[in-house]
């Protein structure tokens, strides 16, 4: 794997903890302490994944969340937030802002690397579609073009993040079948679904806001209470 990740801020020292592990996986690591430097590197498209190491508490809460939202509005690159805050509300705020994953700074470094590899693998699959994946999936007015990586609803193109695209494509491919939260999480993240409820719920809500005329009365992405989600 010949990929480069960027770590912004490194206030928790996560770069020092995972640098040797990344090197062993063939993943290059760059760091940026200033927002301007981070933005420049992202614009140069030399980076395939961003780790945002920011404080999401008190004064840093609003600025950190706003920064994640700003990055997401400009790029579809996978974003992993590393934070020392374990509160579910903080995690949900980060995911709502556009983060793809949220990791506690004190967790096992091997878990962080595993999450990085999972996001890189998914992003690579989406960016470098093979010629034999020339497939178009349709459910009524919803269309997914897997070659062009586009999603349209009634002819209107919608922009999804890599995670949102993967979740929607999975559910469309399994049209009519109800997938549980654990099934969705494990097939998208390739990891055991531990405490995945809020993570999936946030991404599902984002997808609905983008593809549904009325997200509260969804036509495409539906919840089956107590079971999971389905399309169609």
Residue pairs with C-beta under 8 A, 6 or more apart in sequence:
1 25
1 26
1 27
1 117
1 120
2 26
2 28
3 26
3 27
3 28
3 48
3 49
3 120
3 124
4 27
4 28
4 29
4 30
4 46
4 47
4 48
5 22
5 27
5 28
5 29
5 30
5 47
5 48
5 49
5 50
5 51
5 116
5 120
6 29
6 30
6 31
6 32
6 38
6 41
6 42
6 47
6 49
6 50
6 51
7 14
7 15
7 29
7 30
7 31
7 32
7 50
7 51
7 53
8 31
8 32
8 33
8 35
8 38
8 50
8 51
8 52
8 53
8 54
9 32
9 33
9 52
9 53
9 54
10 16
10 31
10 33
10 53
11 53
11 54
11 55
12 53
12 82
12 83
12 84
12 105
14 51
14 53
14 82
14 105
14 112
15 29
15 31
15 53
17 109
17 112
18 29
18 109
18 112
18 113
18 116
19 29
21 109
21 110
21 113
22 28
22 29
22 113
22 116
23 29
25 113
25 117
27 116
27 117
27 120
30 41
30 46
30 47
32 38
32 41
35 67
38 50
41 47
42 50
42 71
42 74
42 75
42 77
47 77
48 77
48 78
48 120
48 123
48 124
49 77
49 78
49 79
49 80
49 116
49 119
49 120
49 123
50 71
50 77
50 78
50 79
50 80
51 79
51 80
51 81
51 82
51 116
52 64
52 67
52 68
52 71
52 79
52 80
52 81
52 82
52 99
53 81
53 82
53 83
53 105
54 60
54 64
54 67
54 81
54 83
55 61
55 64
55 83
55 84
55 85
56 64
56 65
56 81
56 83
56 85
56 90
56 93
56 94
57 85
57 90
61 90
61 93
64 94
65 93
65 94
65 96
65 97
66 97
68 79
68 81
68 94
68 97
68 98
68 99
69 97
69 98
71 77
71 79
71 98
72 79
72 97
72 98
72 99
72 161
73 98
76 159
76 161
76 162
77 123
78 100
78 101
78 119
78 120
78 122
78 123
78 162
78 163
79 98
79 99
79 100
79 101
80 99
80 100
80 101
80 102
80 103
80 115
80 116
80 119
81 94
81 99
81 101
81 102
81 103
82 103
82 104
82 105
82 112
83 90
83 94
83 102
83 103
83 104
83 105
84 104
84 105
84 106
85 91
86 104
88 198
91 102
91 198
91 199
92 198
92 202
94 102
95 102
95 198
95 199
95 202
95 203
96 202
96 206
98 161
100 119
100 161
100 162
100 163
101 115
101 119
101 189
101 199
102 199
103 111
103 112
103 115
114 191
115 189
115 191
118 189
118 190
118 191
119 162
121 190
122 162
122 163
122 166
122 188
123 162
126 149
126 162
126 165
126 166
127 149
129 146
129 147
129 149
133 146
133 147
134 146
134 147
135 146
135 147
136 143
136 144
136 145
136 146
136 147
137 143
137 144
137 146
137 169
137 172
137 173
137 175
138 144
139 172
139 175
139 220
139 231
139 232
140 219
140 220
140 232
141 153
141 154
141 155
142 151
142 152
142 153
142 172
142 211
142 220
142 231
143 151
143 152
143 153
144 150
144 151
144 168
144 169
144 172
145 151
145 152
146 169
149 165
150 157
151 157
151 158
151 160
151 165
151 168
151 211
152 158
153 211
153 220
158 210
158 211
159 210
160 168
160 207
160 210
161 206
163 188
163 203
164 203
164 206
164 207
164 210
166 188
167 184
167 188
167 200
167 203
167 204
167 207
168 207
168 211
168 221
168 231
170 179
170 184
170 187
170 188
171 179
171 184
171 221
171 229
171 230
171 231
172 231
172 232
174 230
174 231
175 230
175 231
175 232
176 230
176 231
176 232
177 230
178 224
178 227
178 228
178 229
178 230
179 187
179 228
179 229
179 230
180 227
180 228
181 193
181 196
181 197
181 200
181 201
181 228
181 229
182 193
182 196
183 228
184 200
184 228
184 229
185 191
185 193
185 196
185 199
185 200
186 192
186 193
189 196
200 229
204 221
204 223
204 229
205 215
207 221
208 215
208 218
208 221
209 215
211 220
211 221
212 218
212 219
212 220
212 221
213 219
220 231
220 232
221 229
221 230
221 231
222 229
222 230
222 231
223 229
224 230
